[in-house]
Amino acid sequence: MERERNKEFWLDARRFLDGNSSVVAAGFNTLVDALLVTPDQREQFSLPARTAAAIEVENVDDLATVEDGAIVVSSHAECLRRASEQGFRTGYLPPTNGEFDPESALDLLEGSAEYGIFNGEAPEGFEDELGGAATILRHASSAEAAKSRADGSAASGGALLSTRDAQDVYDVGNALLREYRGEIAVEPLEITRVEQVGVGERSCVDVTSLFSKDEGMVVGSTGDGGLFVCSEAHSPPNMSPRPFRVNAGSVHAYVNVADDEIEYLTELSTGDEVLCVDKDGNTRPASIGRKKTETRPLLLVEATAGDRTVEAVLQDHCHVRLMGSDGEPLNVTEASVGDEVLGHVRTAGDAGD
């Protein structure tokens, strides 16, 4: 259930001869997609699996030193053609001597190069002529420039950041994280039924990030929608808070994941993503670190909005809370008919199986 970002973030490390650079370390702690280095530098850096090596190659002979999986970056057409023939991903970097030929660059980007990395060389309309044939990265020397250049055109695929300030790297990484965020409609629902339904299996979903007290997950028994179940960032009676957990209820339940899709709790496993939602409907993905399933007493809660009904079967315990329509948590053990809670009602036709 891995998601792709809309923009790529490359970090230029060619000025750093020391693999212990704080700027490069910042890149490895954020969402850097590729580290641009020279062939002589490559052995200085141990890259995490999510970060590709982008190696600037000046002559065809250097291709013999490039590792599998790397991106070959060059201003030389023959290097790019040979690299493409050998199965490497490729990136075109215009020559630094100012000899930029738009027509030749277009030919390369439409044929041998998957990326084009530009500063201010490309003329107006250049990206439109490409028509999406290659991913365009804009060279930037600060976080603000990187963010603005990445967002400055619908055709822009991201930025190559060249900086000596580690904070710039973190700032761009945080901006990219916000691209993952979205929103869904949460609305007040009136509880119409609360009923004990015996004993069954319920699952707690523990994620690899911390929920705020305003966050939780949407849990429902059908594809019509679900109830906003709070995280355990709130302190349960006689227990420490578990701000990484949502007690998501019975194992048959649906939970919301990316793109307003739903998945059965039983189909989720470590590494999958679920959708965290706050009381205003803002969402973010979070990866599952663990799912804990145990036998517990269960409680059915049904609620309506207009002519639509949603329901959830939750553990019958005071540390399980629904988000009230006033933005305050409501213990399910205290919920009663007529109470208003938050939930998400899905559009007709979007229901799951």
MARMIZA-654159 format. One record per residue: x, z, y of N, C-alpha, C in turn; residue in three letters. Coordinates in steps of 0.05 Angstrom, whole numbers, plus 5000, padded with zeros to 4 digits. Layout:
N
XZYXZYXZYALA ...
***
This chain:
353
501650004976500050005000501750005025MET 504149885023505949875045504849695068GLU 505249775092504249625115506549505130ARG 505949275143507949135159507449185188GLU 509649225203509349245232509148965244ARG 508048945268507748695282510448605294ASN 512148785301514648725314517048835298LYS 519248685299521748775286523648895306GLU 525149085296527049235313529849215300PHE 531549065314534349035305536149195324TRP 538349295313540249445329542949305328LEU 544149265351546749125353548949335351ASP 550449325330552649515325555449385328ALA 555549145338558048995339560149135357ARG 559249295376561249425393562249685381ARG 561049775359561850035348563649985323PHE 566150065326568050025304567950265285LEU 566750485294566650725278563850745265ASP 563750765239561250785225559751045231GLY 561051235245559651485251558351485279ASN 558051255291556851235317554151375318SER 553651535340551051675343548851475347SER 549451245359547351045364546450925337VAL 548350865320547650755294546250965277VAL 547151215279545751435264542851455273ALA 542351425299539651435309537951215297ALA 539250975294537850755282536950815254GLY 538650945239537951015211535851235209PHE 535451375231533351585232530751485243ASN 530651225250528151115260527450865244THR 526050675256525050455241526550195246LEU 529250215246530849975250530649795225VAL 529949545230529649355208532349225199ASP 534149185219536749055212538849155231ALA 541349185221543649265237545449015239LEU 545948925264547648695268550548775270LEU 552248675252555048745251556648485246VAL 559348515249561148295242561948335213THR 563148135200564048165172566148385169PRO 567848425189569848635187568648905189ASP 566448935203565149195206563449275182GLN 562549095167560449145147561049395130ARG 563449415120564149635102564149915116GLU 564049905143564050165158561350305156GLN 559150155149556550265151555150265124PHE 554150495116552550525092549550515101SER 548250305094545550255104543350375086LEU 541250495097538950575081537550325070PRO 536150355049534850135035533049975053ALA 531750105072529749965089531149805111ARG 533749835115535149695137536949475125THR 536449225134538149005125540648985141ALA 542748875129545148805143544848525155ALA 545048505181545048235194547948185202ALA 549247995190552147955193552647705209ILE 554147735232554747505249557047355236GLU 556647105229558546935216559446715234VAL 562146685237563246485255564146235241GLU 564646255215565546015200564446025171ASN 564345795159563145775132564545945112VAL 567245975114568746135095567846425094ASP 566846525117565946805117563446855100ASP 562046645093559646675076560346805049LEU 562746755040563546865014563547175014ALA 563747295038563947585040561247715045THR 559147555048556547655055555047745030VAL 553947985030552648095007549847975003GLU 548847984978546147904973544148074989ASP 542147954999540148105014540648125044GLY 543048045053543748055081542547815096ALA 542447845122541547625140544047515153ILE 544447255150546747125163545947035191VAL 547347125211546847065239549246905249VAL 548646675262550846505272549846325294SER 551746235311551146035331551845755321SER 552945735296553945485285551945375265HIS 551045125270549045005254549944985225ALA 552444905220553344875192553245135177GLU 554045355190553945625177551045685169CYS 549145635187546445695181545345515158LEU 546045265159545045085138546145165110ARG 548745225109549945315084548745575075ARG 548445765093547246015086544445985075ALA 542845815088540145765078540145645050SER 541945455046542245335019542945534998GLU 544445745006545245954987543246174984GLN 540946144997538746334993538746575012GLY 540546575033540546785052538246745073PHE 537246965083535646945107537546895130ARG 536646755151538446675171537346725199THR 539146755218538346795246540146635265GLY 538946505284540546345304541046515328TYR 543646545335544546685359545946485377LEU 544746425401546046225418548946285425PRO 550546085429553346135436553646285462PRO 555746445464556146605488557446445511THR 558346205505559646045526557645895544ASN 555045945539553045815556552245535547GLY 553345435525552745165516550245175498GLU 547945225510545445245495543944985497PHE 543444865474541944615472539244665460ASP 537044675476534344735466533544565443PRO 534144305444533244125422534544195396GLU 537144245397538644325373537644585362SER 537144775380536045035372533345005358ALA 531644835369529044795357529344675329LEU 531144495326531644375299532444585279ASP 534344765288535244975270533045165263LEU 531445245283529445445279527045335263LEU 526745075264524644955248525544885220GLU 528244905216529344825190530845045176GLY 533245115187535045295173534945595181SER 533845655205533945925215531146055215ALA 531046295205528446435204528046615229GLU 530346675242530246845267531646695289TYR 530746735313532146645337532546885355GLY 535046935363535647175379536547075407ILE 534947135427535447025454535647245475PHE 537247185495537347355518535647235540ASN 536747055555535146905574535546605572GLY 536646525548537446245546535046055542GLU 533046145527530845965520529245895544ALA 528645635549527145555572524145625569PRO 522645615590519745665589518445475570GLU 516645575554515245415534516645375508GLY 519145475506520745435482519345555457PHE 518345805460517045935438514445795430GLU 513045685449510545545443511145295426ASP 513445165433514144925417514844985388GLU 515845235384516445315357513945335340LEU 511745425352509245445337509345645314GLY 510945855316511046055295512945985272GLY 514645775276516445685254518645895249ALA 519246055269521346265266520546515282ALA 521746735274521246985289523147005312THR 522147055336523747065360524347365367ILE 526847425369527747695378528947665406LEU 528347845424529447845450531648055453ARG 533947975463536248155467535548345490HIS 536148605487535548805508537749015508ALA 538249125532540349325534539349605541SER 536649635540535449905544532849915529SER 531850165526529350195512527050055526ALA 526950085553524749965568524849655565GLU 527249545567527549255564526749165536ALA 527549325516526849245488523849245484ALA 522449455495519549475491518149255507LYS 518949205531517649005547518148715537SER 520548665527521148405516519748355490ARG 519448555474517948525449515048465454ALA 513948585475511048555481510448335500ASP 512548205511512148015533510847755525GLY 510747695500509547435491508347475464SER 506147335460504847345434506647235412ALA 508447055420510346935400512747115395ALA 513147315411515547485408515247655383SER 517447655366517347795341518648075343GLY 519848145366521148395369523548385386GLY 525448565382527748595400530248665384ALA 532548575395535248655387536248835409LEU 536649085403537549285423540549325422LEU 541849285445544749335447545049555468SER 545749795459545950025477548050215468THR 548950385487550850605480549350875480ARG 546750865485545151115487543351145463ASP 543851355447542251395423539351445430ALA 538751555453535951615460534351355463GLN 535751135472534350875473533350795446ASP 534850845425534150775398531650935389VAL 531751195395529351355388526851275403TYR 527251205428524951125445523650875434ASP 525250675426524150435415522850485388VAL 524150645372523050715346520350855348GLY 520151035367517551175371515350985381ASN 516150795398514250595407513250425384ALA 514950355365514150205342512350365324LEU 512850625322511050795306508250785317LEU 507950775343505250765355503850515348ARG 505250295340503850055331502350105306GLU 503050315291501650375267498950505273TYR 498650605296496250755303493850575309ARG 491550675303489150515308486850705313GLY 484450615308482150795312479850705294GLU 478150895287475650835274473450985288ILE 471050905283468751045297468051295282ALA 468251525296467251775286464851855303VAL 462851965291460352025305459052275294GLU 457352395310455952635300453952565278PRO 453852725258452052695236450552965232LEU 448052955225446553195220446453255191GLU 447253505183447253585155444353605146ILE 443653475124440953475114440753615087THR 443053665074442953785048445653925042ARG 445454165032447854315023447054434996VAL 448554364975447754454948450154494930GLU 450154724916452254764896451754584872GLN 453854454862453554264841455354324817VAL 455854584812457354654789460354644792GLY 461754614770464654614770465654334762VAL 467854254775468953994769471853984779GLY 473053754778475753714787475753624816GLU 477453744832477853664860480853614864ARG 481453444884484253384890484953454919SER 487253584922488453624948490453394952CYS 490453284976492353074983494453185002VAL 496953204993499153305010500753065019ASP 501053045046502452805057505152895067VAL 506752695074509552745082509952775112THR 507752825126507852895155505953125160SER 506053235184504453465190501853385205LEU 499653485196497153445210497053635234PHE 495753545255495053735277492353865270SER 491554065285489054205280486654025286LYS 487053805300484853615306484653395285ASP 486453395265486553175246485553245218GLU 484753045204483853075176483652805164GLY 481752785144481352525131478352485127MET 477552235125474752165120474352145089VAL 472552315079472052335050469052285045VAL 468452105026465652045020465251984991GLY 462752024982462051964954461351674949SER 460651534971459951244969461451084989THR 461250824987462550655007461150635033GLY 458950785037457450775062458850935084ASP 460751105077462151265097462851535086GLY 463651715103464351975094464352185116GLY 465052425109465152645127468052705135LEU 468452795159471052875169471853145158PHE 473653145138474653385126477253465140VAL 477353705151479653805166482053845148CYS 484353825161486853905146486954205145SER 488854295129489354585127491454675147GLU 491554545170493154645192491954895204ALA 489354935199488055185207488755395185HIS 489155645194489855855175487455945159SER 487555895132485355995115485556295113PRO 483256435108483356725104485256805082PRO 486956995088488857105069490856905057ASN 491356685072493256485064494756375088MET 497056275082498556135103497455855106SER 497655735131496655455134498355265117PRO 497155045110498454825096498054575113ARG 499554545134498954325153499554045143PRO 500454025118500953765106498653695087PHE 496553855085494553825064491753775074ARG 490253605059487353595062486153645034VAL 484453835031483053885006480753675006ASN 481253454992479553214995477153204977ALA 476753414961474253424946474353304918GLY 472053244908471753154880473252894875SER 474252874850476052654843474652374845VAL 471952374846470652114847470552004876HIS 471452164895471052094923472651854932ALA 471651724953473251534968474551674992TYR 476951574998478251655024479051405039VAL 479151425065479851195081482951155080ASN 483650895078486450815079486650615102VAL 488850455102489350265124487150055127ALA 486749955151485049735157482149785150ASP 481350045152478550135146477750065118ASP 479750055100479250025071478950305059GLU 477850315035477550565021478650544993ILE 479550774983480650794956479551044942GLU 479151024916478451264901480751464901TYR 480151714902482251914900483851884875LEU 482551814853483951784827485951554827THR 485651364846487451134846489851174864GLU 489851394879492051444897494251594883LEU 496751534891499051674879501251704899SER 503351844892505551894910506651634921THR 507051624948508051384961505851214973GLY 503351234963501151094976500551205003ASP 499251045020498551135047495551205049GLU 494951415063492251485070492051485100VAL 489551485110489151475139488451745150LEU 490151845167489552095182487852025206CYS 485852185212484052125234483752385250VAL 483552355277483052595293480152585303ASP 479352795317476552825324475552615344LYS 477452475357476652255375476751985361ASP 477351975335477451725320480151585320GLY 482151705332484851585331485951625303ASN 487351425293488351425266491351375265THR 492451455243495251395237495551405206ARG 497351245195497851265166499751495160PRO 499451595136501251795125501651755096ALA 504051785086504751735058504151985042SER 503051945018502452165000505052264988ILE 505552524990507852644976507052764949GLY 504552854947503552974922500552974923ARG 499352954899496452994896496053214875LYS 494653414882494253644864491353664856LYS 490853644830488153644820487653894803THR 485554034809484954284795481954314791GLU 481054474772478254534767477254744786THR 475154684801474154874821471054844824ARG 469655054834466855024840466454824863PRO 464354664862463954444881461254474896LEU 461254344919458954364937458354084948LEU 455854004946455053744957454153784986LEU 455253625004454353625032453453345039VAL 450953325048449753065056449053075085GLU 449552855099448952845128448052565136ALA 446552545157445452295166446052235195THR 446051965200446151865228444151635229ALA 441951675242439851475242438751435214GLY 438851185204437851135177440051115156ASP 442451195164444751185145445451475136ARG 445951495110446651755098449451735085THR 451051945090453551965077453752245064VAL 455452265044455652525030458452555019GLU 459152805014461652865001461353114983ALA 462753114961462753344943465453484947VAL 465353724957467753864965468054124950LEU 470454234950470854504938469154704953GLN 467854874938466155084950467955334956ASP 469355314979471255524986471555525016HIS 472055765027472055795056474455655070CYS 476555575055478755445068478255145070HIS 476055045060475254765064473454745088VAL 474154575107472654565132471954275139ARG 469554245150468654005163469154025192LEU 469553795206469953795235467153785248MET 466553995263463954005277463853795299GLY 461453725307461053535329462153635355SER 462553895357463754015381466754025380ASP 467953915359470853905356471954155344GLY 470254335334471254585322470754565292GLU 472554675276472154665247469854845237PRO 468554755216466254905204466854945175LEU 467055195166467455255138465155145122ASN 465755005099463554895084461755115072VAL 462855355068461255575057459255675078THR 459655605103457755685124456055455134GLU 456455215123454954975132452055005123ALA 450254915140447354925133445954685145SER 443554635134441954415144441454445174VAL 441854215188441554225217444054235232GLY 446254325219448854325233449754035238ASP 451253995259452353735266455353735260GLU 456153535245459053505239459753215245VAL 462353165245463352895250463652745224LEU 463252485225463652315202463952025210GLY 464451855191464851575195462851415178HIS 461051255191459151095177460150805177VAL 460550695154461650435152459550215157ARG 460449985166458649765171457449665144THR 454849605145453549505121454949265110ALA 455349265083456749045071459649105066GLY 460649325078463449395074463849605052ASP 461749675038461849885019463649814996ALA 464850034984466549984961464949954935GLY 466449934913465149894887464250154875ASP 
***
